[in-house]
Amino acid sequence: MSQDFTLRTEGLGKQWGAFVANSDINLSFTPGARHALIGPNGAGKTTFINLLTGALAPSSGKVFLGGQDITHMPQHQRVHSGMTRTFQLNTLFAGLTVLESVALAISERRGLQRVWWQTVAKRADVIDEAMALLATLKLSDQANSVTHSMAYGKQRLVEIALALATKPRILLLDEPAAGIPQAESKELFAVLAQLPREVTVLFIEHDMGLVFRFADRITVLVGGKVLTEGTPAEIAADPRVKEVYLGEAEHG
């Protein structure tokens, strides 16, 4: 069965006292999927991502990566096992160039994290891999730019480059287009669309235009539970989904 999904949850739930953030979530994400998680504010989307990554411990249920039960696995071990969430760039490598940042992330994956940058810089294999990754994300011309001086949309692409440097099986993106001008967000998703299919992408996004262009599967969360799941066409035609979003619009 492990070949049928990259990531799967069984009865996953999280609550704090009487507050139930997620309840009985049973989802599976197939290899190479572009899977969107949508829902109104407060639906429990980010809590669900935090349960997947190990940032939060579940109150109930299990998480499987391939055929491995990772429910109680620490976050860093999940990364090494193939699950990566976008890094928070500004707190990690803000003073380094794009190339330096990605090379350090590659070095960490290879177990070279204790090697000082001056030594890493001399490793042609690391630099070559970093430049190839930057080319994939159309960031080659930004290789020598200091990350904190870049446009915000480009910074988000660097975050994705850092995540991809870990060679993930599944990439988790929590609102990758948040705060980015529309033109830049379209560019970002155009780049994401070119990622190799061995990487499964699960993302939260509020821009329905981006969701319907990029996703091949969509799950709708409401009140911490799965309302429905399907193809973009099925979700667009579902009256329950329309009601959820119209209701949110009418109530601000």
N, C-alpha and C positions, 0 to 999 in steps of 0.2 A: 504493500500500500504506500510505502514511502516515496515511490516513484510518481504517485499521482498528485502530490502537492508539495510545495516548498514549505508552506507554513499552515498550521491548522490549530483551531481552538475547540475545546470541548467544554461546554457549560461554563464558560469563563464569566466571572462576576467580580465586582468590587463594590463594597459599601463601607461607609464610615458611620457607625451607629445606625440610625434610622434612615440615613440618606443612601439611596442605591444609585451609584453612578453607572454601573454596567450590570446586566443581569442575563445569565444563561445565553451567552453568545457562542454560537456554533458556526464557525466560518472556516473555509479552506481556500487557499490561494495557490493556483496551479503554476508550474514552472513557466516563466516568461510572461506571466499575466501583467497587464496594466490595469490595476484594480483601484477604483476610487471609493473612498469612504465619505459619504455626505450625510447631512442632517442639519436641523436647526441648531442654533446656539444652545448649549447645555445638553446636547444629545448624548454626550459621553464619548465623543470621538477621540479626543486627546488622551483621556483616561485609558481607552482601549489600546492606543499606541504605547502608552507607558507600561501597560501590562505585558505587551508583546516584548518590549525591550528589557524588561526587568527593572525599570525605574520604580515601579510599584509592584508589590506582592499581591496576588489575587486573593480575594476572600473565598472564592470557590472556582472549581474548574481547572483545566490544564492547557498548556501551550506546547505544541510539537513543532520542531524544525526538522523537516524531512520525517524520518521515523523516530527521532530522538525526543524524549520528554525533557523539555528545558524549563519547566514551570518554576523550578527553584534554582536555576542556573544564574550566577552573577552576571551583571551587564557586560563586563569586559570579556567574559567567556562566550557570551552570545555573539559578540563582534567577531571573535576568532572562529566561531562556528559558522559564520556566514550571514549574520543579521546586522545591518548597519543603519543607523539613523543619521540624518544630516548633522554635522558638527555645528556648534555655535562659534562661528569664525572669529568674532570680535574678541572673545575671551581666550582664544587659543593662540593664533598665529598673526595677530594684527600687525606686528612690527616687521614681519618677514615678507619677502616677495612671494608671488604665487608659486614659482618653481621651488623655492625653498620649503614652503609649506607642504606642497604635495610630496616632495622628496622625503621630508621628515615623516609624513604619514606612511609612505611606502616602507621606509626604514623601520618604523615601529612594527609594521606587519611582518617584516622579515627578521625581527628580533635584533635589530641594530640600533634600538632607541638610545642605548648608552653611548653611542659613538657621537662625538661632537660634530656639529654641522661642517666644520672645516674638513673633517675626514670624509663625511658623507658626500661632500661636494666633489670629491675626487673619484667617487665610485661611478664609473660610466654607466654601469647597468642600471643603477637607481635613477640617474638623470635621464637615461634613454626611456625608461618606463614612465617617468613623470612627464616627459615631453609628449610621449605617445598619448597619454591620458588627456593632457591639455588639448592636444589636437582633436581628440574625440569630442570634447566639449567646446570646440572653437575658441579656445583661450590661448593659443600659441603666441599671439601677438601681445598678450598680457603677462607673459612668463616672468618678466623682470619688474613688473609693477608691484609696489607695496600694497598689500591687500586693503588696508584701511583707507587708502586714497582712491579706491575704485568706486565706480557707480554701484549702487546697492544691488541692482540686478546682476551685475558681474560678480559681486561678492557672493550672492546666492549660488551662482554656478561654481565658484571656488569651493563653497561648502559641499556641493555635490561631488566635486572632484576629490575632496578629502575623504568623503564617504566611499567613493568608488575605489580609492587607493587601498582599501582594506579587502578588495576582491569579494564583495558580498554576493550571496545567493539571493538575498532579498534586501531591497532598499526601501526604507520607510521615510516618507516626506510629509512633514506636518505643515500644511499651507505654504508650499514652496514659493508661491507667487505673492504672498502677503506683503503689502507695502511697496510693490514694484509697479511702475507705470505699465499700462496695458501693452504697449509695444514691446517692452522688455519682457513681460510675462509670456507673451506669445513666443518670443525668441527662446526663452528658457524652456518652454514646453516643446518647442521644435527640436531643441537639442536633446531633451529627454527622450523624445520619440525615436531618436537614432541610437539609443543605448542598445547594446547587444541583448538578444533575447534570452541569454542564459541568466540575466538578472531580472528577477521578479520585482515589480514596483508597486507598492501600496502607498497611496497618498490621500491626504485630507485636503480638500480644496473647496472654497465657497463660490468661486467663479464657475457657474454652470456651463458657460461656453467652453472653457478650458476642459472641464470634466468630460463633456460630451464629445469633444474632439479627440481627446487623448486616451480615455479609458475604454477597455473592451469589456469590463465588468464593473458594476456599480452596486455597492451595498448602502442601504439607507438605514441610519440609526435614528430612532426617536425615543426619548425617555430612557436611554441606556439599553434599549433592546433593538434587535433587528426587525425593522418593519417589512423590508423586502429586499431581494437581490435579483439582478438580471442584467441583460445587455442594455446599452444606452437606449435603444429603441423601446425595450420593454419598460424601462424606468420612466421614460418620457411619456408613455401612454398610460401609466398607472394612476388612476384617480386618487388613490391614497397619498401618493407622493405630491401630486398637485395640491391637494388639500393642506398638507403639512406646510408647503412653501407659501401658498396663498395666505394661509392663516398667519404665518410669521410676518408676511408683508403687511397684512391688514393691522396687525398689532404692533408694528414698528420693529 
